[in-house]
Each structure stands twice: as C-alpha cells, then as structure tokens.
Amino acid sequence: MVYQPAAGARDLLPLDVAQKRWIEDRLQQVFHRWGYHRIITSTLERMDTLMAGEAIQRQTVIQLQNAEDEELGLRPELTASIARTVVTRMAGVTYPQRLYYNANVFRRIWENRHNRQHEFYQAGVELLGVGGLLANAEVLLLVADCLSALSLQRWHLILGEAGITRSLLDAFPVHLRDQIRSAIANLDRVTIDTLPLSDELRDRARIMLDLRGNSSDVLQKVNSLNLNQAQQEAVNNLTSLVQLLESGGNFPLILDLSLIQTIDYYTGIVFEVVSDSPGQAQILGRGGRYDKLLGLYHPQGEDIPGIGFALNIEDLYQVILSTQQLPQNPPASDWLVVPETPKADAAAFAYAQKLRDSTDLVRVEMDLVARDPQAIRQYARDRRIAQIAWIKPDGSPKIESLF
C-alpha cells in the first residue's frame, strides 16, 4: 500500500516551505511597518462561532465532533475567529486594534473535481474599533503596499459597497431578491430579462448589472437611481474614499457595485485584489468592512466596527513564480563540522555549538556518518555547504572552503 495525503490535503517539502516563507516574510514586514501585531487563534472552533450568524454557509465548513457531541469545525476563514477572540479575551483594550495573521484555513469546496484542495494558507489583517473614511483608506493602501513589497506590478482592486448593493435590492419583491442577487453576482442578464418584474424594476436590475468600471461613470449611474437619504450618504462616503485613493494618481481601481461576496457579514466596502497576469485574471485576496460581526460574540451585543482582508498565499505564489524572485533551493547550511576521529566527537559538537552561538543566524550541520574525506566533500557540494571544519581530538579546527 502506498500512503498518500488525505484527499484535499498536501505536504509542503523544504523548497515549498522556503518559497512560502519568502512571501510570508515580506508581508509580515509590511504589517509590522504599519503597526499591526500578530494574533494566533484556534484552528478548531465551535460551529456557531464559525458560521458567524449564518453569514458563512455550513456546508463549506469541515465539521468534527468531540466526546460531548459538541459541533466543531475547522476554520474556513480567520475573521470570525479573531472577532470571537477580541470580544471574549481582550475586553478593556484600547481601540483601534491592528491585528494580522498568517495561518491555514480549511474549506469544503463543492465541485465535481477529484482531490479538490481543502487546506489553504492566508495572510491578512483586521483593523478593529474604528470606522470611517481613514480606516477604509488605510486597509486599501495597506493592500497596495503588500503587493508592492512582493514586486507585483500587474494587479487591480475591485471595490464595491455591500451596504449600497444590499439596500438597492430592497426595492425588489422579497420572493425574487435571492434570484436577483445571484443574477447580479454572476452578471446573468438572461435571468434578469426573464424574471417577472415590472419595466421599472427590470431597468433598475439592468443598471445594477452595469455598475462596474471607471469610478466616475459608476458613481454617476448609481446617483441616477433615486436614492434615499441613507443610500445617498453611503454613496457620498464611497465617493470620498475613491477620491482619496485616486489622489495619488497610481491606485489601480475598478468600482463595482454589483460585487457580492459569498460571505455575508460585510456591511460596507467590499473588495477583491485581482492579478492582471497574461491569460487569465486571478483573485489574490478579498476583504471588506463588517461593523456588525463582533456584536454577535459580545456578551452585551455591543457592535465594534471592523475591516480587514486576506491574501491567498498559493495564488500569490503562482503569480510570483514567473518573476524568478522565489528561492530556487532550500537555504543551504553555512558549515559542515566533521570530527576527524571518534575521539574528536565531543570537541566537534562543542565547536558546532560555538558557531551556532553567533549573533547572526548560522546554519551548522554535524557530520554523523563515518566516511572518507572525498565523500564528505561531495556531500557538502551537493548540499551547497560553503565551509567544512575538520575537528581534531584537541578541538583545533582545520577550515576548508569549497565555494
């Protein structure tokens, strides 16, 4: 029998890990520069936490049960877990809280594909306890800084506003809203044309399908929809955000008020980060504002505003791979320490530890197999080890450089 990973799972070998770490380290440096602190939450959560008030579909969660028959699941995303942690474990903290994560998530994907992947790696941030224009702008500019740190040039951000889109749907009959919502999310004009709608509502649905493109054109179209006061205020706030982002002149923005996320806890801006790689656009990450989510977990039901995003490490890897930036080999050791005789074993371990005690990271291997000098040198060359320290019984080293 040949043992393989479970369906939907995979192993990461040393080179895979080195390349993954290359991406994660650069993102972490950006998060640190913006004042964000790492948080680590439980991989395993109660189902009521993970579903975030039905905002996350149960069938996407890989479910488990403990000895007490309590429904548990593997986290399909991090935001709900972080929201639960903040309101239950961080009471009394000063806001805003800037948090970031680098973790695996698990999702059951219902597609007719064999061995569809179920485990994914994400890095992202949550900015909690503050709403408004500047908080929204910080998160979107932080996305841009992350992609700049990875030297990605060909990308754009698709920006929507869940509150506006949801409120525009309120004009339609209740029994048709889900169909219209799905049709708009999938840009399905055929369904819009065949649903039993009045001419006025059909025109409204068609306009909603076309609320995508250049920001000034989209804002002009949405302002033509006879908005109420709350909708107009949300559009004005979105307009101010767009103007702030575009004031620098180089923010690659597409406005899309038909953008509807599969996760339904978003209350304000929503966005997708999309690569413009040749051949096919690829979604690199998603995010948005969720001002009601933390209130689900708060003992007194207190709402705390929040906004964040997650970047998909595997998708970033696929885009960066073509740029030749990623490591092509696992990190090589700096030293191979070799005891010349069995009587030199203790001295060799001591010398290796002295090298490892350097203030800089020094990778040191001990030769553990008695073999002839030529075999040792060949091993070091194969592993790209630059220096060999041959240790005599009295502890004195003979240094040999191979490269």
Secondary structure, 3 states (H helix, E strand, C coil): CCCCCCCCCCCCCHHHHHHHHHHHHHHHHHHHHCCCEECCCCCEEEHHHHCCCCCCCHHHCEEEECCCCCEEEECCCCHHHHHHHHHHHCCCCCCCEEEEEEEEEECCCCCCCCCCCCEEEEEEEEEECCCCHHHHHHHHHHHHHHHHHCCCCCEEEEEEEHHHHHHHHCCCCHHHHHHHHHHHHCCCHHHHHHCCCCHHHHHHHHHHHCCEECHHHHHHHHCCCCCCHHHHHHHHHHHHHHHHHHCCCCCCEEEECCCCCCCCCCCCEEEEEEECCCCCCEEEEEEEECCCHHHHHCCCCCCCCEEEEEEEHHHHHHHHHCCCCCCCCCCCCCEEEEECCHHHHHHHHHHHHHHHCCCCCCCEEECCCCCCHHHHHHHHHHCCCCEEEEECCCCCEEEEECC
